[in-house]
């Protein structure tokens, strides 16, 4: 073969590779464009419904109830309304619960949910080392059983396959994820480091090793005498019967107190029984507009809804900016009475009168509109020099 022919062949090969690369790039661009078009044409709510129809997502990740309508956005699981109450009681730092139908979703939130893989994938992690003799809660299980399992699963990570501070609770069958990866799995809390060190030392023989791990697992479930009261009060939150949900839209604050040099960085904490949620911080504003929707479960005994406003400080304790308390019993009663109502026009069904005995700026009107029971309230903040907080309440029955 001549040098000229070799050069010609080399050029042909280069040309062929270049055309392939260009074709691949064009195909990739087309694919990306198609995905973006689908993303734009299909709204977040429809995408969420599509995810729900995928295998594994049609049943509660924790108790197996069919057709779950609640999502833990931080954990990536679909759960039923009963399990959602336990999730909500653990706090948003562990699990942030949203409703499939009642909350307004964004594409970013749906993308985050998709990236976690759904119930089947998440349970492979959080239930990887679930002991064979441990009974998962059923749809008709008691609140105590439900709460105990969910807290062990997500708060204590006792069945998790994560590598961070985890030890395998019991010797697993060869088909389980633990034996395949030889990874240990049950959460050992910070108070049990002594048990963890003792277990690590007992590795001379396989028998001693398993005994040590079993000992560590049993002790990881125990409570020290100093922790009993705190742990008990926290766990009781998930055992409470819930009668509904309350959506709170923190609209705005007006003429709030100054806590920095000339302004404040306010945020609001809402508490209902053992549950609490908070708004975002708005910087340098005495008339903040949050317009932020939060949701809490309503316990059977219907405690008052408490609101506390704070000024966010970076290098010191946050400053108190006032508080208020709302009796939501009238709203709950109105919601129960209107559950079977067929009225479609907006109608006033109750009033919370402003007077000297309460902190209302004006009457709080309870209305029924489009099947939703709502109340708009403006409150004067207490134990502070000034400030008004305006919120909107909506009571949601458990059937939704």
N, C-alpha and C positions, 0 to 999 in steps of 0.2 A: 504494500500500500504506500502511495506517495505521501509526502509531507502535506501537499496541497489537499489531498483527499481526507487526511486525518483532520486537518483544520476545518474542512467543510462539515465532516461528521460531528466534530466537537461543537460547532456553531449550531447545528441542527438540534443536538441534545440540549444545549443551553436554551435555544428558542422554545423547545418543547416544555422544558421545566418552567420557564418564565410564563408561558401561556397557561400551564397548570396552576401556577401560583396566582395569576390574575383571575383565573376562573374560580379558584377557591375563595379568593378575597371577595369577588363579586357575589358568590353564593352565600358567604358569611354575612355580607352587608344586607343581602336580601332577607336572610333569616332574621337578622336583628331588627330590620324594618318591619317584618311580619309580626314579631313578638311585641314590638312597640305599638303596632296598630291594634293588636288584640288587647294589649294592656289599656289602650285608650278607649277602645270601643266597648270593653267589658268593665263596668264599674266595680269598685271594691266590694259592694254588697253582693253582686252576682258572682264574683270570684270566690267570695266566702261561702256562698251556697254550693258552688262547685266543689270546694274543698270538703265540705260536709258530706258530700255524696261519695267520697273516696272510701275504699275499704278500711274499716277500723274506726273511722270518725263518726259513724252512725250510732255508736254506743258510747256512753260515759266512760272515760278512761279509768275511773276509780271504782265505780260500782256496777257498770254494765247496763245502766238504764238506757232504753232506746231513745233516739231522737234528741240528743243533747242540744241545748240552745245557748250555752254559755262557754266562754273560752278563757283560759288562763293565757294571756298574751306572753307573759314572761316565761312560762313553762312549756307552751306550745301544745296544750291538750284541750280537747272539747269535753266538757263536763255537764252533768245535769244540774238542775236548779238547787237540789238539796246539797250536793257536793260543792256547788259554787258558794254556798253560805259558809262552809268550813274554810274554803280557800280565802274568802274575803276576810274572815276573822283572823287569819294568820298575818295579814298586813301586806301592803303593796310591795314591801321590800323583798317578800318571798314570792308572792303570786298576785299579779294584777288581773282582775277579772273584768271581762267585758261581755255584753250581751250580743248575740248574733243579730238580733232584730232591733233591739232598743237603742243601741249605741250607734253613732255615726263613725264608720270606719274609713281609714285612708288607705291608699295603695301601699304606702310604706309599711303600715301595720300588717296588711295582708301578706306583703312580701316577707316580712319577718316571720310570720306564722308558717308560710310555705317552706322557708329555709329550715325550719325545725323538723319537718317531715310528717307531722300528724301523730295521732294516738299510738299507732303500732310502733313507730320508731321511738317515740319518747318512752313508752313502757318497756322497750328493750333496754333502755338505760335505767329508768327508775325502779323497775321490778326485776332486774337481771339476776339478783340473788335472793329473790323471794323464797323463803323456806317452803318445802313441799307441804308441811303440816300447818302452814299459816293460811287462814281463811280470809280471802278478800271479801269486802262487804258486797252484799247483793242490793238490788233496787229497793227491797223492803227492809233492809237492815236498819237498826236503831241509829240515832244521831251519835251515840257514844261510840259504837263500832266504826261508823263512818269517819268520825273525827280522829279516832285513834290511828286508823290506817293511813289517812291522808297526811297527818302530821309526821308519822314515821317515814312515809314515802318521800315527802318533799321538804320537810323542815329538818328532820334528823338524817335523811338519806340512808336509812338503815337497809334498804334493799337495792341501793344504787350501784352501778358499775363504774362510777367515776373513780379516777385514781387518786383524788385529793383526800387524804386522811380517811381512807376507807379500808375496811377489812372484811373478808368473807365471813358471814355469820355461821354458816354450817357447811360441812363437806357436801359438795354438789355432785349430781350425777354427771357422767362424762359428756352428756349432750348439752349441759347448761353452759351459758356464756362464761361462767366463772372458771370451770375446769379447762375450757379450751384455751383461755388466755392466761390461766394461772394467776389471775388478778384477784386480790382480795377486795371485799365489798362492804362492809357495814359501817355506818358512820360511828366514829368514836368522838364524843364531844370533848371540849377543851378540859372539862373537869375529870376526864377519864384517861389522861395521858399516862398515869401510873399503871393502869391496867394494860394500856397499849405496850409500854416498855416491858412489862412482865411477860406479855404474850410473845413478844419478839424474841425473848431470851429462851423460850421453851421450844426450841427447834432441833433438839438433839435427835429425836426420833419422830416419825410421822404421827405416832399416837400422841406423844406429848404436844406436838404442834397443834393437832386438831383440838385436844383438850384445852390448850391455852386460848385458841381462837374462840372456841365455844364459850369459855369463861369470859373473855373480853366482850363477846356479843351479849351475853346475859347481863353483864354489869353495865353495858352501854345503855340498857333500857331502865336501869334503876335510877332513882332520884335520891339525892342526898337530903338529909333532914332540913338543911338550910334552904333548899330549892323547892321544897314541897308546896308551900303556900303559893309561890309565884307560878310554878308550873301548873298547879291545879286550877288557878284562876284563868290562866291562858287557855288551857285545854277545855274548860267549861264553855268558852265562847263558841266552840264548834259543836257543842252538844245541845245548844238552844234551839227550840223549834222556831222557825221563821214563818211569819204570816204574809209577808210581802216584801217589796223593795221600795226604797224611796230614792228618786233621782233628785239631786240637788244641783241647781245651776247657780253658782256664785257669780252674780252679775257684776256688781261694782261696790266700791267703797267711796264714801264722800266725806271730805273734810276730816281725814284721819289725823291722829296725833303725831307730832314731830318727835322722832326718837334719835335722829342723827343731828348734824349741825343745823340744817334748815329743812330737812325732808325725812323720808323713811323708805324702807324697802319691804313693803308689807306682803304677807301671805296669810292664808286662813287654814286652820285645822278644824275639821268637822268630826265629832264623836257621837256615836250612838251605841250605848251599852259598852261592850268591849272592843268595838270596831272604831277605827279612826282613819281618815284620809286627809290629804292636804292639797292645796292649790299650788301653782307655781309662784315664784317670787317675782314681783314687779318692782324694778329698780327706780329709785328717786321719784316717787309719786305719792301724793297725799290723796289723790282722787283716782285710784287704780280701777281699770276695767278688766276683770278676769274673764267673764263670760265663759266659765269653765264648768263642765258637767261632771259630777261625781256621783257614785252610787253606793248605797249601804243597804244591808239586809235589816228588816224590821223584826225584832224579837217579839215573842208572844205577849210579853208584859208591856210593850210599847214604852220605852224610856224616852225622856226628852232629848231632842237634838241639840247638842251643845256646839257653839262656835267660838273659837278663840283666834284673835288676830295678833300676829307677832311681826316684829321688825327683824329682818335677817341681818346678822352681824357675822363677819368673817373671823375675827380674832377674839370674840367674847360671846357670852351667852346671849341668845336672841332676846330682844326686849318685848315686854308685854304691851299690847296696844288696845286692849279691851276684849270683852266677851259678851255673849248673849246666849239665851236659852229659848227653845221653841217647843211648845207642846204640840206634837204631831198627831195626837189621838183624834181630834176632830177631822183631820184630813183622812186618816185611816178609816174612820167610821163612815165618812162620806164615800170613800172608794168602795167599801164593802156594800153599802146600800145601792150603789149605782152599777154594780157588776152585771145585773140583768136588765139594765135600762136600755130602752130602744130609742131614746131621744138623740137626735142628730144635731139639733141646733144648739149653739152655746147657751148655757143656762147657769144661773147662780144657785148653788145648793148649800151655801153656808158662809158664815162671816166670823172672823176673830176680831172683836171690837178693840180699838185702841183706847186705852184709859190710863189712869195714873198707876194702876197696879201692875201694868206690863210695860214693855219697852217698845211697843209699836209706834212708829211715826204716823201711820195711818191704818185704817181697817185692812185686815188681811182677808180678801175675798176668795172663797173656794168656788171654783167653776168646773163644770163638766163640758168639755168641748172635744168633739170627735172621739168620744169614748175614753178620754183621758181626764183624770181628776187632778186639777192643778191649784196652786195657791201662790200668789205673789206677796212677799213680805218685805217691809223695810223696817229695820231695827236700830234703835239707839244702843250703841255699845256701852256696857256697864264697867264700873271701876276704872274709868279713864276720863280724861278731861273733855274729850269730844270724839265724834265719829259716828257715821251711819253706815250700815251694811244692808245691801239689797240682794235678796235671793229669790229664786223661783223653785217651788217644790212640786213634785209629781209622784203620786202613789201608784205603784204598779202591782197588780195582783200576781200571785205565784203562777197562775195559769199561763202567763206570758213568758 
